[in-house]
Amino acid sequence: PEIVEVIVLEPPGAVSSVARGINAAGDLTGEYRDANGRTHGWFLGKNDDVYTTLDYPISTSTVAQGINSRGDIVGVFNDPITRMVRGWLLDKEGTWSAIDVEGATATLVRSINSHGTMLGQCMMQGIQGMQSRSFVLDKNGTLTQHMFPGSHMTVPGAINDKEDVVGFYGIGTPTMTRGYLLSNGEFSTIHVPGYTAT
């Protein structure tokens, strides 16, 4: 049998830890919860022995999600002033920026490609109530929202350098979930036969 090496990712002081992002160089990002119940983001370079804790300024909770080949990192934080969930970007130079979709009650940034295009999720008020939508935000500030046709929620996962997007959507009552691919403006469903959810 093939021997697989498993590396446990446990930042110092962590009660629990989750890895969420990896780039082509093997740099890692994630989140951990400390003994006081506070959530922090973390970064671990491929050749690093020490974790770097990532806390968005003023935040009460920070989660690091994706990382690109440049080393730009994106994620989510809780803003105690607005009491909203907001997205963030930490660029390679160490500058933090908040990411918000206008009109959204929450903005979450999930992934970033090597061109600096970000993929995220926003909560918007729709005709039938609150909707989860996908959005793409390029480095020039152009934002495009997406909903899988006929769905009541569209949750993005990752974006590549060709700007293909994958995620999942919910449809029907009770909700059935299916994976999706968005490529060149066209949606495709991804579903594993025999399973109730993908």
C-alpha positions in Angstrom: 0.0 0.0 0.0 1.0 3.6 -0.6 2.5 5.3 2.4 1.0 8.8 3.0 2.6 11.3 5.4 0.0 13.1 7.4 1.0 16.5 8.9 -1.0 17.8 11.9 -1.5 21.5 11.7 -1.8 22.9 15.2 -0.8 26.5 15.9 0.4 27.2 19.4 -2.4 27.9 21.8 -5.0 26.3 19.6 -7.9 24.4 21.0 -9.0 23.5 17.5 -7.6 24.2 14.0 -8.8 24.1 10.4 -6.7 24.3 7.2 -8.6 26.2 4.5 -6.2 27.3 1.7 -3.0 26.2 -0.1 -1.2 27.6 -3.0 1.1 26.0 -5.6 4.2 26.6 -3.4 2.6 24.7 -0.5 1.9 27.8 1.7 -1.1 27.2 4.0 -3.8 29.3 5.6 -6.6 28.5 8.0 -8.2 29.3 11.3 -7.8 28.3 14.9 -9.8 28.9 18.1 -7.9 29.7 21.3 -8.8 28.8 24.9 -10.8 32.0 25.3 -13.0 31.0 22.4 -11.7 33.6 20.0 -11.1 32.6 16.3 -7.8 33.7 14.6 -6.5 33.2 11.1 -3.1 31.6 10.5 -0.5 31.4 7.8 2.3 28.8 7.5 4.8 29.1 4.7 6.1 25.9 3.0 9.5 26.3 4.6 8.4 28.0 7.9 8.6 26.5 11.3 6.5 29.2 12.9 2.9 30.0 12.4 1.9 33.6 11.8 -1.4 34.6 13.4 -3.7 36.7 11.3 -6.1 39.1 13.0 -7.8 41.8 11.0 -7.5 45.1 12.9 -10.5 45.7 15.3 -11.9 42.3 14.5 -13.4 40.0 17.2 -13.0 37.0 14.9 -10.8 36.3 11.9 -10.8 33.4 9.4 -8.1 33.0 6.7 -9.5 31.3 3.6 -7.6 31.3 0.3 -4.0 32.2 -0.7 -2.7 32.8 -4.2 0.7 32.2 -5.8 1.8 35.8 -4.9 1.0 35.2 -1.2 -2.1 37.4 -1.1 -4.5 36.0 1.5 -8.3 36.5 1.7 -10.8 35.7 4.4 -13.6 36.8 6.7 -13.8 38.9 9.9 -16.5 40.0 12.4 -16.6 43.7 12.7 -17.7 44.8 16.2 -18.5 48.3 15.1 -20.9 47.5 12.2 -21.7 44.1 13.8 -21.4 42.6 10.3 -19.5 39.8 8.7 -17.0 41.3 6.2 -14.4 40.1 3.8 -10.7 41.0 3.8 -7.6 41.0 1.7 -4.1 40.9 3.1 -1.7 41.6 0.2 1.9 40.3 -0.1 3.1 43.7 1.1 1.2 43.4 4.4 -1.7 45.8 3.7 -5.1 44.9 5.0 -8.3 45.9 3.1 -11.9 45.3 3.9 -14.1 43.8 1.2 -17.8 44.6 1.1 -20.5 44.0 -1.5 -22.8 47.1 -1.6 -26.2 46.2 -0.1 -25.1 42.9 1.4 -25.8 42.0 5.0 -22.6 39.9 5.0 -19.6 39.5 2.7 -17.3 36.5 2.8 -14.2 36.2 0.6 -13.4 32.5 -0.2 -10.6 32.4 -2.8 -8.2 34.5 -4.8 -6.3 33.6 -8.0 -2.8 34.7 -9.1 -4.3 37.7 -11.1 -5.8 39.1 -7.9 -9.4 38.2 -8.8 -11.4 37.3 -5.7 -14.3 35.0 -5.3 -16.8 35.4 -2.5 -20.2 35.0 -1.1 -22.7 37.7 -0.2 -26.0 37.7 1.6 -28.6 39.8 -0.2 -32.3 40.5 0.4 -34.2 38.9 -2.5 -37.9 38.7 -3.4 -38.3 35.5 -1.4 -36.1 36.5 1.5 -32.4 36.4 2.2 -30.3 34.9 -0.6 -26.7 33.6 -0.7 -25.1 34.7 -3.9 -21.6 34.2 -5.4 -19.5 37.2 -6.5 -16.3 37.7 -8.5 -14.3 40.9 -7.8 -11.4 41.7 -10.1 -8.3 43.7 -9.2 -9.8 46.8 -11.0 -12.8 46.7 -8.7 -15.3 45.3 -11.1 -17.8 43.1 -9.3 -20.2 40.5 -10.8 -22.8 38.6 -8.9 -23.9 35.1 -9.8 -26.9 32.8 -9.0 -27.3 29.3 -10.4 -30.5 29.4 -12.4 -33.5 28.4 -10.4 -31.6 28.1 -7.1 -32.3 29.9 -3.9 -28.7 29.8 -2.7 -25.4 29.8 -4.6 -22.3 29.2 -2.5 -18.9 29.6 -4.2 -15.8 27.5 -3.4 -12.8 28.4 -5.5 -11.6 30.2 -8.6 -8.7 29.4 -10.9 -6.5 31.6 -13.1 -8.9 31.1 -16.1 -11.6 32.5 -13.7 -13.5 29.2 -13.7 -15.6 29.0 -10.5 -16.8 25.9 -8.6 -19.2 25.7 -5.6 -22.6 24.4 -4.8 -26.2 25.5 -5.0 -29.5 24.7 -3.3 -32.7 24.1 -5.1 -36.2 22.9 -4.1 -38.0 22.3 -0.8 -36.6 20.6 1.1 -33.3 21.9 -0.2 -31.2 19.6 -2.5 -27.6 20.6 -3.0 -25.6 20.1 -6.2 -22.1 21.2 -7.2 -21.6 23.6 -10.0 -19.0 24.8 -12.5 -19.2 28.3 -13.9 -17.0 28.6 -17.0 -17.1 31.2 -19.8 -20.4 32.5 -18.4 -22.1 29.0 -18.5 -23.2 27.0 -15.5 -22.9 23.2 -15.4 -24.2 20.9 -12.6 -21.9 18.5 -10.9 -23.6 15.6 -9.2 -22.5 12.2 -8.1 -25.2 9.6 -9.1 -26.8 7.8 -6.2 -26.2 10.5 -3.6 -28.7 13.0 -2.3 -26.2 15.9 -2.1 -23.0 16.9 -3.9 
